[in-house]
Amino acid sequence: RAGYDAIIIEGRAERPTYIWIDDDTVQLMNAEHLWGKTPVETEEAIRKELGDYYIRVACIGPAGEKLVRVAGIMNDRSRWAGRCGLGAVMGSKNLKAIAVRGTKDIEVAHPEELEELVKVLKERAMGPASTKYRTYGTLMNFVAYTKLQTIPTHNFGRTYVEGMEKWSDYINERFVVRIIGCYSCPMRCHHVCVVPEGPYKGATARLEYEPTWALSANCGVNRLDATVRAIELCDHYGMDGISTGVIVSFVMDCYEHGYLTKEDLDGIEANFGNHEAMLELVRKIGERDGIGDILAEGVKRAAEILAEKKGIPEIKNLACHFKGVEMTGYDIRSLKTAALGYMVSFRGACHNRHGAYGPDIAGKVDRFKAEKGRGKVVADIEDLYTLIDSFVVCKFSRRIYVEEGGFGDFAKLYTYVTGIKVTAEDMRATGARINVLARVINVREGFSRKDDYPYWKAMNVPVPEDGPAKGCVLTKEECDLLLDDYYAVRGYNKDGIPLPETLKKLGLDEFIPIVEARLEG
């Protein structure tokens, strides 16, 4: 409502600063008094300083200030741009926060048609499409995924922690005190948890499946009160709970293999299941304290540093990531479509880029089999997901967009808001254009097929436990089949480089020199 489509921030401030946007007025404000504060403290301090509770604030915490590479950006107390270290980017600019107050009206081209469509979408949002999010939330995944044996545990080595199938009920009965929603959202998926007793009494955090999994099952931890505290600590420092948990589980794996010792870890006995060790490692990462200074570089860089320092190259085999981004809570050894989605994701291990676990888990495909046709499945989901992001709507609402695969609803939204008539196919092409352009950017930075293969454990450590996924692993042959199929669908060459004719077809002619340079090289 302040009237800006985007904000571009260049350079670095000489001292800690926050940007104050008040409609047409933009000011650089001194943030030295905010440096060191948590994101919640920062948000409250800025609102008090500017005298308006309704000001919206995006800010970083101490981890972003210290350039922790898994630091995120928070707004509205618990909503995050959590992944890929954007908080560290703000910190590198000495930028503590961006505060915005907008008072302008938002005009749309066809308000009556838009209102009718919104009513339909709201009805869908209150129906079966969102029951999971409105009741148990994403924590429900612990029930279904445990049965399917698709939850990775113990740093992606195993698939079970004792009692895991009961965690959803346990958390909702013992810890959830409120269920709230984002502004104007009818789903109300936000599960606020408070630990009622014990050593972590009073710990408060919003629990979702991914950070909960990362800071429990993947660390072999079944003390969920400690998990609430761990997520609270991540919020305090301003860090991505997923990446932080994966870094901690990597350390535990190294410790159990004998690659890292108690002395290497500042006296921490980092066995799987040690919830106290987990919490201390989270703290050390957030403060870049001791071993935490290395771990704050992210799992890929940390593994490389430690492998060289210790003279143990095998340490790198235990770092589970795609393109340097820590892996999320889906065991791709038995989810072959999801495996492809992660492999080709342009920002690494991000389940929100593709959602390709959906067809596997729903039984729409044989999740144990890699076969031709999965490339189109993944590309279609990618195009829809990218469109959802471009409209700046929530991924949890994805099932309410149903016309023509969802693209029809987005075509109507775009037409009613802008007055520019577009079709479902126009929207589909837009999704493809964005995904291919993102691939071009990666190609410019040196990425190719070699960077699309999974982490070592997915291809070398079969699922050990009895169950439907026992023995599952990803083979090089399966990965090659899936990548070849996807590249053909997208119009890339065998090395994953978009072809000039593909860019021309999508209206991306200006980027052809980038791919030609790589193709000639």
matplotlib code that plots the C-alpha trace (Angstrom):
import matplotlib.pyplot as plt

x = [0.0, 3.0, 3.1, 6.3, 6.5, 10.0, 12.9, 16.5, 19.2, 22.8, 26.0, 26.7, 25.8, 28.7, 26.9, 23.9, 20.9, 17.2, 15.1, 11.9, 9.4, 6.3, 4.4, 6.4, 9.0, 12.1, 14.7, 17.8, 17.6, 20.3, 20.0, 23.0, 20.6, 18.9, 22.1, 22.2, 18.5, 16.4, 14.0, 10.9, 12.7, 13.7, 10.2, 8.7, 11.4, 10.9, 7.1, 7.5, 10.1, 7.9, 4.7, 2.6, 1.8, 0.6, 3.9, 5.2, 8.9, 11.2, 14.4, 17.3, 18.6, 22.1, 22.9, 22.3, 24.5, 27.3, 26.8, 25.7, 25.0, 21.7, 20.3, 16.8, 14.6, 11.6, 8.4, 5.2, 6.9, 7.1, 7.0, 10.3, 12.2, 14.1, 16.3, 19.5, 21.0, 19.1, 19.6, 23.3, 22.9, 21.1, 23.8, 26.6, 24.9, 24.7, 20.9, 19.0, 15.5, 13.1, 10.0, 7.0, 3.8, 1.4, -1.9, -2.7, -5.8, -5.2, -7.3, -8.1, -9.5, -12.5, -13.4, -16.8, -15.4, -12.5, -14.7, -16.8, -13.7, -12.3, -15.5, -15.1, -11.5, -12.3, -15.0, -12.4, -9.9, -12.4, -13.1, -11.3, -8.3, -7.0, -8.3, -4.8, -3.5, -6.5, -6.4, -3.1, -1.1, 1.9, 2.9, 0.3, 3.1, 4.7, 1.7, 1.4, 5.1, 6.2, 4.0, 5.4, 9.0, 9.7, 11.0, 14.8, 16.3, 19.9, 21.2, 19.4, 20.8, 17.7, 13.9, 12.7, 12.9, 11.0, 7.4, 7.7, 4.3, 2.6, 4.4, 1.6, -1.0, 1.5, 2.5, -1.1, -2.3, 0.6, 2.1, -0.3, -2.0, -3.3, -4.0, -3.9, -3.6, -1.8, -3.7, -7.0, -6.3, -9.2, -6.9, -5.3, -2.4, -0.1, 0.3, 1.8, 3.4, 4.4, 6.3, 4.2, 6.8, 10.3, 13.7, 12.4, 9.3, 8.0, 9.8, 7.5, 7.7, 5.5, 5.9, 5.8, 6.9, 10.2, 12.0, 10.4, 11.8, 15.2, 15.6, 14.2, 14.1, 17.1, 19.1, 17.8, 16.1, 12.6, 12.5, 10.0, 10.2, 13.8, 12.7, 10.4, 13.3, 15.6, 13.2, 12.8, 16.5, 16.6, 13.9, 15.9, 19.1, 17.2, 18.2, 16.6, 15.5, 15.7, 19.3, 20.4, 19.0, 20.7, 24.0, 23.6, 22.7, 25.8, 28.0, 26.3, 27.0, 30.6, 30.9, 29.5, 31.8, 34.7, 35.6, 35.1, 36.0, 34.6, 37.7, 36.9, 33.4, 34.4, 33.6, 30.2, 29.3, 27.4, 25.7, 22.5, 19.6, 21.5, 19.0, 21.3, 24.1, 21.6, 20.7, 24.3, 25.2, 22.3, 23.6, 27.1, 26.0, 23.9, 26.7, 29.6, 31.1, 34.0, 33.1, 30.0, 32.1, 32.8, 29.3, 27.8, 29.2, 26.5, 26.8, 28.7, 31.4, 31.6, 32.2, 34.9, 36.7, 36.5, 37.6, 40.7, 41.4, 41.1, 42.6, 39.4, 37.8, 35.0, 33.5, 32.2, 30.1, 28.0, 27.0, 23.5, 22.7, 21.8, 23.9, 25.0, 21.5, 20.7, 18.3, 14.8, 12.6, 11.8, 13.7, 14.4, 15.8, 12.2, 10.6, 12.0, 9.9, 10.8, 14.5, 14.3, 12.5, 15.4, 18.1, 16.9, 15.7, 17.4, 18.0, 19.1, 17.3, 14.0, 10.8, 8.9, 10.4, 8.8, 6.5, 7.4, 7.0, 3.2, 2.7, 4.9, 3.2, -0.3, 0.4, -0.1, 3.2, 5.3, 7.5, 10.1, 10.7, 12.6, 11.0, 10.4, 7.5, 8.7, 10.4, 7.1, 5.5, 8.2, 8.2, 4.5, 4.6, 7.6, 5.7, 2.7, 4.8, 6.8, 3.5, 2.2, 5.4, 5.1, 1.6, 2.9, 0.3, 0.9, 1.9, -0.5, -3.3, -2.1, -5.0, -7.7, -6.5, -8.1, -9.2, -7.0, -4.5, -4.6, -3.4, -7.0, -7.7, -4.4, -5.3, -8.6, -6.9, -4.3, -7.0, -9.3, -6.6, -4.6, -7.2, -4.9, -6.6, -4.5, -5.2, -4.2, -1.7, -0.2, 0.2, 1.8, 4.2, 5.1, 5.9, 8.1, 9.8, 10.7, 12.1, 14.2, 15.5, 16.5, 18.4, 20.2, 21.3, 22.7, 24.4, 26.0, 27.4, 29.0, 26.3, 25.6, 24.6, 27.4, 25.7, 22.3, 23.3, 22.1, 24.2, 26.4, 24.3, 21.2, 23.2, 25.3, 23.4, 20.3, 17.3, 18.3, 15.0, 12.3, 9.3, 8.1, 11.3, 13.8, 16.9, 15.9, 18.7, 19.2, 21.5, 23.6, 21.6, 18.3, 19.5, 20.8, 17.5, 15.5, 17.8, 17.8, 14.0, 13.7, 16.3, 14.4, 11.1, 12.7, 14.6, 18.1, 21.1, 22.6, 24.6, 21.6, 22.3, 19.1, 19.3, 19.1, 15.9, 14.3, 15.1, 13.8, 10.6, 10.1, 10.9, 14.3, 16.4, 18.6, 20.0, 21.0, 24.7, 25.0, 24.1, 25.9, 29.1, 28.7, 27.7, 30.7, 32.9]
y = [0.0, 2.3, 2.1, 0.2, -3.0, -3.8, -2.3, -2.6, -2.1, -1.5, -1.0, -1.0, 1.5, 2.9, 2.1, 0.0, 1.4, 0.7, 1.9, 3.8, 3.9, 6.1, 6.2, 8.5, 9.4, 7.2, 7.7, 6.0, 5.7, 5.0, 1.4, 1.3, 1.0, -2.0, -3.9, -7.1, -7.2, -10.2, -9.9, -9.6, -7.0, -5.1, -5.1, -3.8, -1.2, 0.3, 0.4, 2.2, 4.6, 5.5, 5.6, 3.2, -0.4, -1.0, -0.4, -3.5, -4.5, -7.0, -7.4, -9.6, -10.9, -11.3, -14.2, -12.0, -9.3, -11.9, -13.1, -16.6, -18.1, -19.6, -16.4, -15.3, -12.2, -12.0, -10.1, -10.1, -11.9, -15.3, -15.2, -15.8, -15.5, -18.3, -20.1, -19.3, -16.8, -13.7, -12.4, -12.5, -10.5, -7.8, -8.0, -7.6, -4.3, -3.1, -3.2, -4.1, -3.7, -2.3, -0.6, 0.3, 2.2, 2.4, 4.3, 4.3, 2.6, -0.4, -0.1, -3.0, -3.1, -5.3, -5.2, -6.9, -9.9, -10.1, -10.1, -13.0, -15.0, -14.3, -15.6, -18.9, -19.2, -18.5, -21.3, -23.7, -22.5, -23.4, -26.8, -30.2, -28.6, -27.0, -29.3, -30.5, -27.0, -25.8, -28.7, -30.4, -28.3, -29.6, -31.6, -34.1, -35.2, -37.2, -39.5, -40.3, -40.1, -42.4, -45.1, -44.5, -44.5, -41.2, -39.2, -39.0, -39.4, -39.4, -37.1, -38.8, -42.2, -43.9, -43.4, -43.8, -42.3, -44.0, -42.7, -40.5, -41.6, -40.1, -36.7, -34.8, -35.8, -35.3, -31.7, -30.6, -32.0, -30.9, -27.8, -26.0, -23.0, -21.0, -21.5, -18.2, -17.1, -14.5, -11.3, -12.0, -15.7, -18.1, -21.1, -20.3, -22.8, -21.0, -23.4, -21.5, -23.9, -23.3, -25.8, -26.1, -27.7, -29.1, -27.7, -25.8, -24.5, -21.4, -22.0, -20.6, -21.2, -21.8, -25.4, -26.5, -29.9, -28.9, -27.1, -29.5, -32.5, -30.9, -30.2, -33.6, -36.6, -35.7, -35.3, -38.5, -36.4, -37.4, -34.7, -32.4, -29.8, -29.4, -29.0, -26.2, -24.5, -25.1, -23.4, -20.6, -20.2, -20.1, -17.4, -15.5, -15.5, -15.1, -18.4, -20.9, -23.8, -26.3, -25.5, -25.2, -28.6, -30.2, -28.6, -30.0, -33.5, -33.4, -32.7, -35.6, -37.9, -36.8, -37.4, -40.9, -41.8, -40.6, -37.9, -35.1, -35.4, -33.9, -31.6, -30.5, -29.5, -27.4, -30.2, -31.2, -34.9, -34.7, -38.2, -38.6, -38.1, -35.7, -32.8, -30.8, -31.0, -30.0, -26.8, -25.9, -26.3, -24.1, -21.5, -21.7, -21.3, -18.3, -16.6, -17.9, -19.2, -21.7, -24.5, -22.5, -20.1, -22.9, -24.4, -20.9, -21.2, -23.8, -27.5, -27.6, -25.1, -26.4, -29.9, -28.7, -26.7, -29.6, -32.2, -30.2, -29.3, -32.9, -34.5, -36.7, -36.2, -38.6, -35.8, -34.2, -37.4, -36.6, -33.1, -33.5, -30.6, -29.7, -26.8, -25.8, -25.5, -27.9, -30.8, -30.8, -33.5, -35.9, -39.1, -39.1, -42.6, -43.8, -40.7, -40.8, -37.9, -35.8, -36.7, -35.2, -32.1, -31.5, -32.3, -29.6, -27.0, -23.8, -22.8, -26.2, -28.3, -26.4, -28.4, -25.1, -24.9, -28.1, -30.0, -33.1, -35.3, -34.8, -37.3, -39.8, -39.7, -39.5, -42.7, -41.0, -42.5, -45.4, -43.7, -46.5, -46.3, -43.8, -43.7, -41.4, -39.0, -37.7, -34.8, -33.4, -34.1, -32.0, -29.2, -28.8, -28.5, -26.1, -23.8, -23.7, -23.2, -20.4, -18.7, -18.9, -17.2, -14.5, -13.7, -13.6, -16.0, -18.8, -22.3, -23.7, -22.4, -24.3, -26.8, -24.1, -23.2, -25.9, -24.5, -25.8, -27.1, -23.9, -21.8, -20.9, -19.3, -17.3, -16.1, -14.8, -13.1, -11.4, -10.3, -8.9, -7.0, -5.6, -5.4, -7.2, -10.3, -13.5, -17.2, -20.3, -21.0, -17.5, -18.2, -21.6, -20.0, -17.4, -20.1, -21.9, -18.6, -17.8, -21.3, -21.3, -17.8, -19.0, -21.9, -19.4, -17.4, -20.6, -21.4, -18.0, -18.7, -22.0, -24.6, -27.5, -31.2, -32.0, -29.8, -31.6, -34.9, -35.7, -35.8, -38.8, -40.5, -40.6, -42.6, -44.7, -45.5, -47.7, -47.4, -49.8, -50.4, -52.9, -51.4, -50.5, -48.5, -50.9, -51.1, -48.0, -45.9, -43.6, -45.0, -43.0, -44.7, -43.5, -40.0, -39.9, -41.2, -38.6, -35.7, -36.6, -36.7, -33.4, -31.6, -32.8, -31.5, -28.1, -27.7, -28.1, -30.0, -33.1, -30.9, -29.0, -25.8, -24.2, -24.2, -20.9, -22.0, -22.6, -19.1, -17.6, -19.5, -18.0, -14.5, -14.6, -13.6, -11.2, -14.1, -16.2, -15.0, -16.5, -20.0, -19.7, -19.0, -22.1, -24.2, -23.2, -23.6]
z = [0.0, 0.1, -3.7, -4.4, -6.5, -5.2, -3.3, -4.6, -2.0, -3.2, -1.3, 2.4, 5.1, 7.2, 10.4, 11.5, 9.7, 9.0, 6.1, 7.0, 4.1, 4.9, 1.6, -0.6, 2.1, 2.4, 5.2, 6.4, 10.2, 12.8, 14.0, 16.4, 19.3, 17.6, 16.9, 18.9, 19.5, 18.5, 15.6, 17.9, 20.0, 16.9, 15.5, 18.8, 19.2, 15.8, 16.1, 19.5, 18.1, 15.1, 17.2, 15.1, 16.0, 12.4, 10.8, 9.2, 9.8, 8.1, 10.2, 11.1, 14.5, 15.9, 13.5, 10.5, 12.0, 12.5, 8.9, 9.8, 6.4, 7.5, 8.9, 7.8, 7.7, 10.0, 9.9, 12.1, 14.9, 13.4, 9.6, 7.8, 4.6, 6.2, 3.7, 1.7, 4.2, 3.2, 6.8, 6.3, 3.1, 5.1, 7.8, 5.2, 4.3, 7.9, 7.3, 10.5, 9.2, 6.7, 8.2, 6.0, 6.4, 3.5, 3.5, -0.2, -1.7, -3.9, -7.1, -9.3, -12.8, -12.2, -8.5, -8.8, -10.7, -8.3, -5.3, -6.6, -7.4, -3.9, -2.4, -4.3, -3.3, 0.4, 0.3, -1.1, 1.6, 4.3, 2.8, 2.6, 0.7, 3.8, 6.6, 7.4, 7.9, 10.0, 12.4, 13.1, 10.8, 8.9, 12.0, 10.7, 8.4, 11.2, 11.2, 7.4, 6.6, 9.4, 7.9, 4.5, 5.9, 4.2, 7.1, 7.2, 10.7, 12.1, 9.5, 6.6, 7.5, 9.0, 8.9, 12.5, 16.0, 18.8, 19.1, 16.0, 14.6, 17.8, 17.8, 16.0, 18.6, 21.5, 20.3, 19.7, 23.1, 25.2, 23.7, 21.4, 23.1, 20.1, 16.4, 14.5, 11.0, 8.9, 8.1, 6.2, 5.9, 6.7, 7.1, 10.5, 10.2, 12.8, 15.8, 18.8, 21.3, 24.9, 27.0, 30.3, 32.6, 33.0, 32.2, 29.2, 30.8, 29.1, 25.8, 23.0, 19.3, 16.2, 15.2, 11.6, 10.2, 8.7, 11.5, 14.0, 12.0, 11.6, 15.3, 16.5, 14.3, 12.1, 15.3, 16.7, 19.4, 20.8, 23.6, 21.9, 24.7, 23.7, 20.1, 21.0, 22.8, 19.8, 17.5, 19.9, 19.9, 16.1, 16.2, 18.9, 16.7, 13.5, 11.8, 9.5, 11.7, 8.9, 7.9, 11.6, 12.4, 9.5, 10.5, 14.0, 12.7, 10.5, 13.6, 15.4, 12.5, 12.4, 16.1, 16.0, 13.1, 15.1, 12.7, 15.3, 18.9, 22.1, 22.1, 18.5, 19.7, 22.7, 25.1, 23.6, 23.5, 20.3, 20.1, 18.2, 20.7, 23.0, 23.2, 25.4, 22.9, 20.2, 22.0, 22.8, 19.1, 18.1, 20.5, 19.2, 15.6, 16.4, 18.2, 16.0, 19.2, 19.0, 16.7, 15.9, 13.8, 11.4, 11.5, 10.8, 7.3, 6.4, 6.1, 2.7, 3.7, 7.2, 5.9, 3.5, 6.3, 8.8, 6.2, 5.4, 9.0, 10.2, 7.1, 6.8, 3.3, 4.3, 6.5, 3.3, 2.6, 5.7, 4.5, 3.1, 0.8, -2.8, -4.3, -0.8, 0.7, 3.5, 2.7, 4.0, 5.7, 2.8, 2.3, -1.4, -1.4, -1.7, -3.3, -6.9, -8.2, -5.2, -5.8, -9.3, -7.9, -5.5, -8.1, -10.5, -8.0, -8.9, -5.3, -4.0, -1.4, -1.2, -1.0, -1.8, -5.2, -6.6, -4.1, -6.2, -3.1, -3.6, -6.5, -4.7, -1.4, -2.9, -4.9, -8.3, -9.4, -8.2, -5.7, -5.7, -9.5, -11.6, -15.1, -18.0, -17.6, -14.2, -15.9, -17.1, -13.7, -12.0, -14.6, -14.3, -10.5, -10.7, -13.1, -10.8, -7.7, -9.3, -10.3, -6.8, -5.6, -8.2, -7.1, -3.6, -2.2, 0.3, -0.9, 1.7, -0.5, -3.6, -3.5, -3.7, -7.3, -9.4, -12.7, -15.5, -13.1, -11.1, -14.0, -14.9, -11.5, -11.6, -15.1, -13.7, -10.8, -13.0, -15.5, -12.8, -11.0, -13.9, -16.6, -19.0, -20.3, -20.0, -20.4, -18.4, -21.1, -20.7, -17.0, -17.6, -20.0, -17.4, -14.9, -17.4, -18.3, -14.7, -14.1, -17.2, -16.5, -13.0, -14.6, -16.9, -13.9, -12.4, -15.6, -15.7, -12.2, -13.4, -12.5, -14.8, -14.6, -12.2, -9.6, -10.0, -8.4, -4.8, -1.7, -1.0, 1.6, -0.7, -3.3, -0.9, 2.3, 1.7, 4.1, 6.9, 8.8, 8.0, 6.2, 2.7, 1.9, 3.3, 1.0, -1.0, -2.4, -5.4, -8.1, -10.6, -13.4, -11.9, -11.5, -15.1, -16.4, -14.4, -15.3, -19.1, -19.0, -17.3, -19.5, -22.6, -21.3, -20.4, -23.6, -22.1, -23.5, -21.8, -19.5, -18.3, -20.3, -21.8, -25.6, -27.5, -29.2, -25.8, -24.7, -28.0, -27.6, -24.2, -25.2, -23.3, -26.4, -24.4, -22.3, -25.3, -25.2, -21.6, -22.7, -26.0, -24.1, -22.0, -25.0, -26.9, -23.9]

ax = plt.figure().add_subplot(projection="3d")
ax.plot(x, y, z, "-o")
ax.set_aspect("equal")
plt.show()
